[in-house]
Amino acid sequence: MTVYFEDVEVGEVRDCGSYTVDRDEIVAFGRRYDPQPFHVDDEAASRSAFGGLVASGWQTVAITMRLMVLELLGPSSNLGSPGADEIRWLEPVRPGDTLSVSIEVIEKVPSRSKPDRGLVKIRAIARNQRDRVVMTMIGLGFFRRRSATAE
């Protein structure tokens, strides 16, 4: 079922599922996109402030995005995003961590210039298996409206 702008409500919370991160994935992502020593080298990471290998924060964002697409954005009338207002990395993500993501609709505004769409603001929270918040993000997304006159 396609989700339209009218179908999401401010205050609505959705569970987006979970994903387990493994060491090889952390290293591969780090080598390709964020080659800081604590993302790509076990020995160097053990001497870092993290005391061991950790995932790039950008990998955490990418995992969160994947789970959000599977839960909401994929089956929606999503028209893309103008960006994110804030991203906060609060705890390191380590090999073997299972991230669970939830999203809350915190605002929605019909477009004045393009009546076929509206802007939805979502707070995403990623938690590890110990229920510790590892990342928060405020994302913006355009959703198609069922009709130009509906609110």
C-alpha positions, 0 to 999 in steps of 0.5 A: 500500500502506498503511503501518502502525505495524508497518511502520516500523522504528527506523533506517529511512531514506527519501528523500522526493524533491526540490523546487525553490523559485522566487523568485515562490513565495518572495515569495508565501509571504512576503507571505501568511505571513511578510512580513519584508523579506528574504522579500518585497523584493529590494532590502531583502533585498540590504541584509539579513544574508542579502545577498539574497532568502531563503525563510521557514523556515516555507516550508522546513518546508511544503515538507519536509512536502509531500515527507514526505506524498508519501513516507510520510504520505499512503500510511500509516495516519497519524492526525495529529501531536501536534507537532514537538520541534525545528526548526532552520534552518541555512542560508538557502534561496534562489531556485532552490535544490532541496531534497531531504528524507530522513527517519529513524525514530528512535523508535516507541512503542505507545500504552498508552491507545489500543491501536489506534495508536502514536507514531512519531518521525521526524528530517527533514533538508532539504538543498540542491543543494550537499548543505548541510543547510538544515533539521532537524526532529523530528516526531511522528506517530500511526500506526494499528496493524494489530491492538491486540495486535501490536508 
